[in-house]
Amino acid sequence: MIWLIVCAVIVLVGFVAFFGAPYVPSQKKYIRRAFDHFGIGPSDTVVDIGSGDGVVLRVAATYGALAVGYEIHPVLVVISRMLSRRNPRITTRLTNAWHAALPDSTTFVYAFSVSRDEEKLTKLVQREANRLGRPLKLLCLGSPFGARTADETFEAYYLYIFQPLQLKKA
């Protein structure tokens, strides 16, 4: 029985490592400084791509924002839901963000920036800005994008603003 559990954990961790970014816990003090700097508030909906244990969601909720986490690791989803269970402003979804629509109220997308996911993340946010017909802000922690210049930087955070593109009708 223990052998099956160990094998399941190994397969699950391998699956998540292959399809998602590594789990790197965020520190509240840095998130707060970034949210103060970029003006997160009650009119915002913050979506965290790869929300892990939900610390970014909980900080966003303290600013009055709605907070939605997308996470593919079931154990981290359970932990996030347990730690956030008393806050109705927080939702954690067990889903692959690359294939999901963001909530219509989304204003900020937050992500730990991994260079291998730059293209996917850019396509996701641009697709959603186009669908919603309004700008979306992407706030990345970590490395800057190689193919795009940040609209603003603060400490280790990079803000990218995606304008909706006008699609030509045939």
Sequence and secondary structure as in RCSB ss.txt:
>XXXX:A:sequence
MIWLIVCAVIVLVGFVAFFGAPYVPSQKKYIRRAFDHFGIGPSDTVVDIGSGDGVVLRVAATYGALAVGYEIHPV
LVVISRMLSRRNPRITTRLTNAWHAALPDSTTFVYAFSVSRDEEKLTKLVQREANRLGRPLKLLCLGSPFGARTA
DETFEAYYLYIFQPLQLKKA
>XXXX:A:secstr
 HHHHHHHHHHHHHHHHHHS       HHHHHHHHHHHT  TT EEEEET TTSHHHHHHHHTT EEEEEES HH
HHHHHHHHHTT TTEEEEES GGGS   TT  EEEEEE GGGHHHHHHHHHHHHHHHTS EEEEEEES  SSS  
SEEETTEEEEEE        
